[in-house]
Amino acid sequence: MSSLPVVLSAAGATPTPSPSESDPAVPTLQDAQQSATNAASWVEQNWSTWLAMGLQILLIVVVAFALRGVVRRAITRLIERMNRTVQAVDGTALGGLLVNAERRRQRSQAIGSVLRSVASFLILGTAALMVLSTFRINLAPLLASAGVAGVAIGFGARNLVTDFLSGVFMILEDQYGVGDTIDAGVASGEVIEVGLRVTKLRGDNGEIWYVRNGEVKRIGNLSQGWATAGVDVTVRASEDLDRVKATLDEVAERMSKQEPWNELLWGPIEVLGLDSVLIDSMVVRVSARTMPGKSVAVERELRWRIKRAFDAASIRIVGGATSVEDAEAAPDPATAVAAPSAFSNTDSPQVEATAPITPQPTPPAK
């Protein structure tokens, strides 16, 4: 059997290979040389631009991190100087009470953290935008998208943003600190931790309250400046006011000289006078300026001493606004006498009507 080429040659036809059967073109040395020449020419035309961009990016990064380090160090030194300034007033009576070590530490950490975070965000964010602009990237769409995303996040996390901003201003204004006793409206107690979002309070019964800073509409700080201890003493209206005042003055003078009350009292205990006068009682007001947060202890001790002094002086303390005194006079003899009645007269018709009917005798049987 003859092969196909032999038959075609006999017929006078020459086989032509199909395009699919032809071998791929092998690049020649001249083609490779041309490609290398084009690449070298392109690199030669753009290497200066690349070098300038690289140097510019490197310079931006170096300046940004250097500036960030300088600003953070300046913030740290500023916070340390604030602490030293506060420590300088610790020797005074008021300065040692308004601030303490834990309060200064937490406040300094919070302020420093906020300032450092804001500085880092601004510096590094600006550097990132400058790097992107170096690559000839149009920043307008990016900034527009960031603005829209920021608005959406602001609406979604408005409570978080409110809490954060309120916490920042509370710390910067030093409205309260660790160790202060405050009334935040929603809760009251001693501050045990101050955060940028939540403030922790310990209540009177030992419970811990987590109060969001954005929910606090008003704050009453009971630990700054001074406090007032007030005691109302209710006595009988028949008591001698001069003797009552002399007894109270003696109690106040003795308490002001004894420890630890002489340190807790920031002013003399004063008898302000009659606070109210009723028919059977009168109220005498006693007041004193005390150390912040110690008014309750001073009031309890003052009541204790006043009660003992009044007992020794035979001055009776009555309770309530309308007290009832025990009558010391003899009982009224008329209370044992019955009221006059018609039944007291034996000849009255009423007595005769109520007399029992006399039974009739039974006749004898026949």
GIPE-V154066 format. One record per pair of residues at least 6 apart in sequence whose C-alpha atoms are under 7 Angstrom apart, sorted by sequence separation. I is the first residue (numbers start at 0). J is the second residue. D is the distance in Angstrom with one decimal. If there is no record, write none. Layout:
# GIPE-V154066
i/j/d
I/J/D
I/J/D
This chain:
# GIPE-V154066
i/j/d
7/13/6.5
88/94/5.1
89/95/4.4
132/138/7.0
181/187/5.7
182/188/6.7
192/198/6.0
193/199/6.5
201/207/4.4
254/260/6.6
255/261/5.0
275/281/5.8
276/282/6.4
309/315/6.7
181/188/5.8
192/199/5.1
200/207/5.5
201/208/6.2
275/282/5.3
342/349/6.6
180/188/5.4
181/189/6.4
191/199/5.7
199/207/6.6
200/208/4.9
274/282/5.4
342/350/5.8
180/189/4.2
190/199/6.0
191/200/5.7
199/208/5.6
200/209/6.5
273/282/5.7
274/283/5.6
179/189/5.6
180/190/6.2
190/200/4.6
191/201/6.8
199/209/4.8
273/283/4.5
274/284/5.7
178/189/6.0
179/190/5.5
189/200/5.3
190/201/6.5
198/209/5.8
199/210/6.3
272/283/5.5
273/284/6.2
178/190/5.4
188/200/5.4
189/201/5.1
197/209/6.2
198/210/5.2
272/284/5.7
177/190/5.0
178/191/6.3
187/200/7.0
188/201/5.1
189/202/6.6
197/210/5.5
198/211/6.4
271/284/5.4
176/190/6.6
177/191/5.2
188/202/4.3
197/211/4.5
198/212/6.6
270/284/6.1
271/285/5.8
177/192/5.9
187/202/6.3
188/203/6.3
196/211/6.0
197/212/5.6
270/285/4.6
271/286/6.9
177/193/6.8
196/212/5.7
269/285/5.8
270/286/6.6
176/193/6.7
251/268/5.5
269/286/5.4
268/286/5.8
269/287/6.2
268/287/4.5
267/287/6.1
82/103/6.8
266/287/6.2
186/208/7.0
266/288/5.2
265/288/5.4
266/289/6.9
264/288/6.2
265/289/4.9
264/289/4.4
265/290/6.3
263/289/5.6
264/290/6.3
263/290/5.2
166/194/6.8
167/195/6.0
78/107/6.1
166/195/4.4
166/196/5.8
263/293/7.0
184/215/7.0
163/195/5.3
183/215/6.0
78/111/6.6
163/196/5.0
184/217/6.6
162/196/5.0
183/217/6.1
184/218/7.0
183/218/4.7
75/111/6.7
182/218/5.7
183/219/6.4
74/111/6.6
181/218/6.6
182/219/4.8
181/219/5.4
182/220/6.5
181/220/4.4
180/220/6.2
181/221/5.5
179/220/7.0
180/221/5.3
280/321/6.9
180/222/5.6
279/321/6.8
280/322/6.7
179/222/5.2
236/279/5.2
279/322/6.6
71/115/5.7
235/279/6.1
236/280/4.4
175/220/6.7
235/280/4.4
236/281/5.5
166/212/5.6
234/280/5.6
235/281/6.2
165/212/5.7
233/280/6.6
234/281/5.6
165/213/5.6
233/281/5.6
234/282/6.5
162/211/6.3
233/282/4.4
162/212/4.9
232/282/5.4
233/283/6.4
162/213/4.1
231/282/6.2
232/283/5.1
67/119/6.1
161/213/5.3
231/283/5.7
232/284/6.5
231/284/4.8
230/284/6.1
231/285/6.3
250/304/6.6
67/122/6.5
230/285/5.2
250/305/6.6
229/285/5.7
230/286/6.4
229/286/4.4
228/286/5.6
229/287/6.6
247/305/6.9
63/122/6.2
227/286/6.9
228/287/5.3
63/123/6.4
227/287/5.8
228/288/6.3
110/171/6.9
227/288/4.7
228/289/6.7
226/288/5.8
227/289/5.8
246/308/6.9
63/126/6.2
225/288/6.7
226/289/5.2
106/170/6.4
225/289/6.0
226/290/6.0
225/290/5.4
226/291/5.0
60/126/6.8
225/291/4.8
226/292/6.8
228/294/4.7
59/126/6.3
224/291/6.6
227/294/6.0
228/295/6.8
223/291/6.2
226/294/6.1
230/298/6.3
222/291/4.6
228/297/6.5
229/298/6.5
221/291/6.5
222/292/5.6
228/298/5.6
221/292/6.5
56/130/5.9
102/176/5.4
102/177/4.6
101/177/6.5
235/315/6.9
52/133/6.5
234/315/6.1
234/316/4.7
235/317/6.5
233/316/5.8
234/317/5.4
233/317/5.8
233/318/6.7
97/223/6.0
